């Protein structure tokens, strides 16, 4: 049996942000500028000491106070703030909202994916049909649609799908070819496979843990392999790309790399894996947020 070369894992950051900065991190927290506001959010991986003075941290416009549960909490405010505001990345716009979740409506570290997805669509030399699974607020959908793809956006949350549609309008993409579906990703893929409804590009951003419609539980380590096998069933004979993001950060990047490698091994092309990171402004330390694996055709 031919011996596989060891993967060359890479760190990817998004240096082109104007509306987002990781100002500092440490002691289990991150200080971020998101548009006109500074936010303080929990960040368990920041185990080092803070670089900026305590008064800088104390002056954050809003602080997320975590409660029980991985993502739950509430915000405290130093001053009145807009309930929503808009940030821009290279013309792709996202509405930011603070709620009872640590999430704010965008994952800034994923901007490198948006650039890459646009490039895959623009350079394909043919129209592409793309599906975005667990599409959340739709920034990857917007990137693919702006480049000219016909996109199917799937998320189990009606609220997230409405938010994604709003973001496309803000990005002046309301007339782009996007189909919005509030649906469980696995159920939808099974139906698409039966219909032989195939895609040239697949974007996946599954949660570590979640519940879909009807209370169906998603558990990353139990379900990712079967999900990827379903994805293989809906690939066209000549697919262009697959982009997988994994926030199950306690795993190695080798885990999603080898899981995806299994389903694309017969397609040739190039597979790359590593971590999505942000680099803090204060001291240049690197904060890892997610694992990624990307495959593209030759």
N, C-alpha and C positions, 0 to 999 in steps of 0.2 A: 504494500500500500504506500502511495506517495506521501511523504511527510509534509504536513502543512507548515509554512513559515510562521514564526511567532508574530502576532499582530503588532503593529506600531501604533500604540495608543497616543492620542493627541489631546491637547487642551485647546478649546475654541472659546474666544471671547468676542465681544461685539464692540469694537472701538469707535464706531461711527455714531453712537448716541449723542444727541444734544440735549434731550429732555430727561435723561436719567444719568445719575452718578451714584456709585457706591462710595460714600464719603469716608466711612471708617467702619471698622468692625472689631469685635472683641467681647470677651466676657459673656458669650452666648447671645449677642445682639448685633444688629446691623443698622447703621445710620445711612439713609439714602435720600437723595434729592430726586423727587418725582415731579417733573414740571416745576411749578413755583413753590412747592412745599417740601419740607424735610420730614421724613417719616422714620420712626424707630420701630423696628420689628424684631421679634425673636429670631435668632440664627444659631442653633445648637452647635454647628460645626465651627463657629468662631471661638475657639478655645483659648486663643492668645489674649494679650492685654490690649486695651484700647489705646490708640495713638493720640487722638484729639483730646483736649481738656474736657473735664467733666461738665463745665458750663456750656460747651458746645453741644454735647449730648442732651443736656437738660433743656436746651432751647428748641428742641425738635417741635415742629408744629403739631404732630400727632404721634401718640405712642400706643402700640398694640400691647395690651396686657393679656397674656395667655391664660386660659382656664383649662379645665379638664378636657381631654381629647386632643388629638394631634394638631388640628387646625383651628379650634375654637378660641374665642377670646372677645375682648371688647376694646374700643379705642377711647383714649382720653385726649383732650385737646388743649393746647396752650392758648389758642385764639380761634375766633370764628373762621371756618373754612367753607369753601364751596362743597355742596354735597357731591357733585361730580365735576371733573375737569378733564381736559383732553391733552394727551401727549402725542408727539409726532416722531416717527422714525422713517426717514427717507420718503416722506409722503404717505406712509401708512399710519393711520391715526387710531388711537385707542382711548376710549372713555374710562377714566379711573373712578372707582367707587370704594369707599371704606365701609365695611359691614361687620358682621360677627365672625368673619373669616380672616385669617392672616393674608389671604390672597387679595390683591387689589385690582385684578382685571387684566394684568399683563405679566408675562415672565420675561423681563428684559434680557436675560441670558440667551433666550431663544432667537434673538434678532439675527444671529449668524445663520440659523436655519432659514429664516425668511429670505435672506439674500441668496442662499444656495438653492432653495426651491425655485425662486424666480429665474435663476440662471439655468436650471435644468429644463424649465418650461420654454424659455426663450431660445435656447440653443438646440432644441429637439428637432427642429426642421419640419415639424408636423404638428397638427392639433393634438393635444393631450387631454385625456379624461382622468381626473384626479379625485380621490376620495380622502377626506380628512376625518379620521376617527377620533373620538373624544376631543372634538374640535374646540371646545371651550369658547373663548370670546373672539375666535376667528382671525387672528393675525396671520397664521399660515394660510388660511383660506384666502384672505385678501391678497397675499403675496402671489399665490398661484393664479388667482383670477386676474390680477393686474397684468400678469405676464401672458394672459390669453388662454389659460386652461378652462375647461368646463369642469366645475368643482361640485362634488356632493359633500356637504358638511353634516356630520352626524354627531349628536351629543344627547345624552339621556336627560339633560336638564333643559326644560323649556325656557327658563330664565337665561341660561347661557346662550342658547340659540338666538333669543331676541337681542341680547347684548352684542353678539357677533354680527347680526344683521345691522344693528345700529353703527357698529364700527366700519362696516363697508360703506354705509351712507356718508359717514364722516370723512372717509378716504375718497369720496367721489366715485365709488365703484358700485353704486346702487343698480346700475344697468348691466353689471357683469353677469356671466353665466354661472350662477350659484343656485343649487338646490338645497333647501334647509330641511333637516329631518330631526325630530325629537324621537330618538330610538336607541335601543340597546345595540351596541356595536356588533356583538357576536350574532344576535338574531338577524340583524340586517345583512351581515356578510353571508350567512347561510342562505337567505332568500336570494341575494344577488348571485350566489354560486348556482343555485337551482335554475335561475333565469338566464344563466350564462351572460350576465351583465358584467363586463370586464373593464379593468382600469389600467392605465399606463403608469400612474403614479399613486403611491399610498403614503399618507402621513399618519403617524400614530403617536399619541401622547397619553398612554394609559396611566391611570392613577396607581398609587401603591395599594390603595384599598378604596372601594366604593360600592354603592348600590345603584343598580339601574332601575328602570320601570318594573313594577311588580315586586320590588325588593330583591331582585337577583343580585347576589354578592359577587364582586370582582376582587380577587386576591392576586397580586402581580405574580408571585413566584409559582402559584398553582395554575394560572391561566394564560401566561404570556405565550407559552409554546403552542397551545391549541389555537390561540388567536392568530399567530403567525401562519399556522397551517391553513387556517381559513383565508388569510390574505393571499396565500399562494394560489388558492382556487379561483380568485377573482382577478389575477393578473392576466393581461393580454399576452399573446405569444411573443410580443416584442416590447416588454415594459421598459420604462425610462428610469424610474427611481423609486426608492423606498427610504423614508426618513422616520426613524424610531427614536423617541425620547423616553427615558426611564428615570423617574424620580425616586425609584427604590435605591437610594444612594448607598445603602449599606452593602449592596452587591458590588462586585467588580465589574468594570466595563467589559470584561471578557464574557460575562454572562449573556447580555443581549447581543454582543458581537457573534458569539457562536450559535445562538438561537436563530439569528437572522441568516447567518452563513449557511445554515442547514437548508433553508428554503430557496436560496439564490445560487447554490453551488453549481447548478447546471446552466446558469444564464451567463456565465462569464462576468465581465465588467469589473468594477472596483468596489470594495467594501472598506469603510474606515470607521473607527470607533474611538471613543475617549470620553472626555468630560466637558460639559458646558460650564464656563466659569465667568466671574466678574473680578476685575482688578480694582482694589480700593485706591482712592485718590490720596489718602493720608500717607500710607507707607508702602504701597505697591504690593501688598499681600494678596494672594489669590484665594478666592472663595469658590468652592465647587458647589454647584447646585443640582446637577443632573448628569446622567450618563446618556450618551447618544451613540447610535449606529446608523450610518448612511450607506446606501448602495446606489450606484448609478451604472447604467449600461455603458459599454465601450463606445 
